[in-house]
Amino acid sequence: MPQPHLAIATCAQPALYSQEPDDALLQAALHQEGINTDLVPWDDPTYDWSRPDLVLLRSTWDYPTRPAAFLEWVEGVSQVTTLCNPAELVRWNLQKTYLLDLHLRGVPTIPTVWLPAQSPVSLTSLMHAHNWSQVVIKPVIGTSSREAHVVSAQTVETGQRHLSRLLEREAVMVQPFLPAFYAAGERALIFINGVFTHAMRKRFTLMEGLDQAGQQSIPVSEEEQAFAREVLSRLPRVPLYARVDLVRDHRHTLVLNELEIIEPVLYLSHAHEALGRLTEEVSRRTRQAQQRQVTQTEPLHQHVRQGQRMQEAPPLVVDGVGGSSVSLLSRR
């Protein structure tokens, strides 16, 4: 049997990708496990995505500028090979309206006003209506701090111009800006195959791209771990990797800021145990995917003769929520 083959999906923009150390670390670790690994921009038109046994989504950070093309690529790849995380989760997690979905399932989140594209909105009126003295404006589809803007009463005119410009082309979300972002910071809890591995304190920044040097590895409380596990328990399946970003609100209550299961930074350079766990799990899944492909090419009568049964995965139940997002969550 040939060497197992993995493709790690990245992005082609040097300004973004040059700041990512994790992919090279993972590639080197997988090489030690005997996994042939390619690092390939997701939109590379010359790459045959049916060749690898498994495709691992990692630093595909430029997709917010072309979300439709990215989703088309995700669907295409999932038709010809195994994709992690799977297409169902990617579709759901692509728009931040998944936060509304989670909120409706009982997960505490930051209060949010959702604004469709082309909405005529007065930012001053919105802030007054909700008694918010400071807000953050973000696109509904975005990575890192793309187009995020913090607005106070003193900067509302600038904020209005930014909001109007965004709404001309895309949907936008407006949230109160929590003091904890500056003070205690955001807690990013990383899970590999459902197991908590490590946590980082994320400093607040509005810079596009990454700044791993500004992050700190931190211990987290049992309360924070339990909160993150409860968030993940709402998913229909355990993701290979996930990052649960938590912060405390004005009442010092834990709330979910983001759940990232497409292309989160996992800070593997800060946690060798997590790197080892991810390497082991990716290696195992790649070998399993390779074996499935070999098995599927064998004649059906061979399976019957050997007493084996060919089974398909059960269908995933999908229903709409609020007309704006796709719900994949357990109704608990």
SVG drawing of the C-alpha trace seen along z (x, -y; Angstrom):
<svg xmlns="http://www.w3.org/2000/svg" viewBox="-37 -63 47 79">
<polyline fill="none" stroke="black" stroke-width="0.4" points="0.0,0.0 1.4,-3.5 2.3,-6.0 -0.8,-7.8 -1.3,-11.2 -2.6,-14.3 -3.1,-17.9 -3.2,-20.8 -5.3,-23.6 -3.7,-27.0 -4.0,-30.4 -1.9,-32.1 -1.7,-35.6 1.9,-36.1 0.8,-38.9 -1.5,-36.4 0.2,-33.0 3.8,-34.2 2.5,-34.7 1.4,-31.1 4.0,-28.7 1.7,-25.9 1.3,-24.4 5.0,-23.8 5.2,-22.3 2.4,-19.9 3.8,-18.9 7.1,-18.0 5.5,-16.0 3.3,-14.1 6.4,-13.4 7.8,-11.6 4.6,-9.5 5.0,-8.4 2.3,-10.7 3.1,-12.4 1.9,-15.9 1.3,-18.8 0.8,-22.4 -1.5,-23.8 -3.5,-27.1 -7.2,-26.1 -7.7,-28.0 -4.7,-26.5 -6.3,-25.6 -3.4,-23.3 -3.8,-20.9 -5.8,-17.7 -7.8,-17.5 -8.8,-13.9 -5.2,-12.8 -4.9,-13.1 -6.6,-10.6 -7.6,-13.4 -7.7,-17.3 -7.2,-19.2 -8.5,-22.7 -6.0,-25.0 -4.9,-28.5 -7.5,-29.4 -7.7,-32.9 -8.5,-34.7 -11.9,-33.0 -14.0,-36.0 -13.3,-37.9 -14.7,-35.0 -17.0,-33.0 -19.1,-31.6 -16.0,-30.3 -14.7,-28.9 -17.9,-27.0 -18.0,-25.7 -14.4,-24.4 -15.4,-22.8 -18.3,-21.0 -16.2,-19.9 -13.4,-18.5 -15.8,-16.7 -17.2,-14.9 -13.8,-13.4 -12.0,-12.8 -12.3,-13.2 -12.4,-16.7 -11.7,-17.8 -13.5,-19.5 -16.5,-18.2 -18.4,-20.3 -21.6,-20.4 -19.7,-22.1 -17.9,-24.4 -21.2,-25.7 -22.7,-26.3 -19.6,-28.0 -18.8,-30.2 -21.2,-33.0 -21.2,-34.3 -24.9,-33.8 -24.0,-30.4 -23.9,-32.5 -27.6,-33.1 -28.1,-29.4 -26.1,-28.6 -27.9,-31.4 -31.3,-29.9 -30.0,-26.6 -29.2,-28.2 -25.5,-29.1 -24.8,-32.5 -23.4,-34.9 -22.7,-38.6 -25.8,-40.6 -25.8,-41.2 -27.7,-43.2 -27.7,-41.5 -27.8,-43.8 -28.5,-42.5 -26.5,-44.0 -28.0,-47.3 -29.7,-48.0 -30.2,-51.8 -29.0,-52.0 -28.3,-54.9 -25.5,-53.9 -26.3,-56.6 -29.9,-55.4 -28.8,-51.8 -26.4,-52.6 -29.0,-54.7 -31.7,-52.0 -29.5,-49.4 -27.8,-51.8 -24.4,-50.9 -21.7,-53.5 -19.1,-51.5 -19.6,-49.0 -17.7,-46.8 -18.7,-46.5 -17.8,-43.3 -18.7,-41.6 -20.8,-38.5 -18.2,-36.6 -14.7,-37.3 -11.5,-36.0 -9.2,-37.6 -10.1,-41.3 -11.0,-41.8 -12.9,-45.1 -13.6,-45.1 -14.0,-48.6 -14.6,-49.8 -16.8,-52.8 -17.5,-55.1 -19.8,-58.1 -16.8,-60.3 -16.1,-58.4 -19.7,-57.6 -19.4,-59.7 -16.3,-57.7 -18.1,-54.5 -21.2,-55.4 -19.1,-55.8 -17.4,-52.5 -20.7,-50.7 -22.4,-52.2 -19.4,-51.2 -19.6,-47.6 -23.3,-47.4 -23.1,-48.3 -21.6,-44.9 -22.2,-42.5 -24.1,-41.7 -22.8,-43.2 -23.0,-42.5 -22.9,-45.1 -22.1,-44.2 -21.3,-46.0 -17.6,-46.2 -16.8,-44.5 -14.2,-45.9 -12.8,-42.4 -11.3,-42.4 -8.8,-45.0 -8.6,-43.8 -8.6,-40.1 -8.6,-39.4 -10.3,-36.7 -9.7,-33.0 -9.1,-30.7 -9.6,-27.1 -8.3,-24.5 -9.8,-21.1 -8.4,-18.2 -11.0,-15.5 -13.1,-16.7 -10.2,-16.7 -9.1,-20.0 -5.4,-20.5 -4.4,-24.1 -5.6,-27.7 -4.3,-31.0 -5.0,-34.6 -5.7,-36.6 -4.8,-40.2 -7.3,-42.6 -6.2,-43.9 -7.8,-45.3 -4.9,-44.4 -5.6,-42.2 -3.7,-38.9 -2.0,-37.3 0.1,-38.3 1.0,-35.1 3.9,-36.8 1.2,-38.8 -0.6,-35.7 0.0,-34.0 -0.5,-30.4 -2.6,-30.4 -4.3,-28.0 -8.1,-28.0 -10.7,-27.2 -13.0,-24.2 -15.8,-26.6 -14.3,-27.8 -13.5,-24.2 -17.1,-23.1 -18.5,-26.1 -16.4,-25.3 -17.4,-21.6 -21.0,-22.5 -20.7,-24.6 -19.1,-21.7 -21.7,-19.3 -24.2,-21.2 -22.6,-20.1 -23.9,-17.0 -20.4,-15.4 -17.0,-15.9 -14.8,-18.2 -11.2,-17.1 -10.2,-20.6 -12.0,-23.5 -11.3,-26.7 -13.8,-28.1 -13.2,-31.8 -14.7,-33.0 -14.9,-36.4 -16.7,-37.7 -19.5,-40.3 -20.3,-43.3 -21.8,-41.0 -18.6,-38.9 -20.6,-36.0 -18.9,-33.8 -20.2,-34.3 -19.1,-32.9 -17.4,-35.3 -16.6,-32.8 -16.5,-29.1 -14.0,-28.5 -14.0,-25.1 -12.9,-26.1 -9.5,-27.7 -8.7,-28.6 -5.2,-29.4 -4.4,-26.5 -1.1,-27.9 0.6,-24.6 4.0,-26.2 2.9,-27.0 1.7,-23.4 3.8,-20.4 1.3,-18.0 -1.5,-19.5 0.8,-19.2 1.4,-15.5 -2.3,-14.8 -3.3,-16.5 -0.5,-14.7 -1.7,-11.4 -5.3,-12.0 -4.7,-13.3 -2.4,-10.4 -5.0,-7.9 -7.8,-9.5 -5.6,-9.8 -4.8,-6.1 -8.4,-5.2 -9.4,-7.3 -6.8,-5.6 -8.1,-2.2 -11.7,-3.2 -10.7,-4.2 -8.9,-0.9 -11.9,1.0 -14.4,-0.9 -12.5,0.1 -12.8,3.8 -15.6,5.9 -18.8,6.0 -18.8,9.8 -15.4,9.8 -17.1,8.0 -19.9,10.5 -17.5,13.5 -15.5,12.1 -18.7,11.5 -18.1,7.8 -20.9,5.2 -20.7,1.9 -22.4,-0.8 -23.0,-4.5 -22.9,-7.2 -26.3,-8.2 -27.7,-11.3 -27.2,-14.6 -30.5,-16.4 -30.4,-20.0 -33.0,-22.6 -33.1,-26.4 -32.9,-28.9 -34.3,-32.4 -33.9,-32.1 -30.3,-33.3 -28.3,-30.3 -28.3,-26.5 -28.8,-24.7 -26.9,-21.5 -27.3,-21.6 -28.8,-19.2 -32.1,-20.3 -31.2,-20.1"/>
</svg>
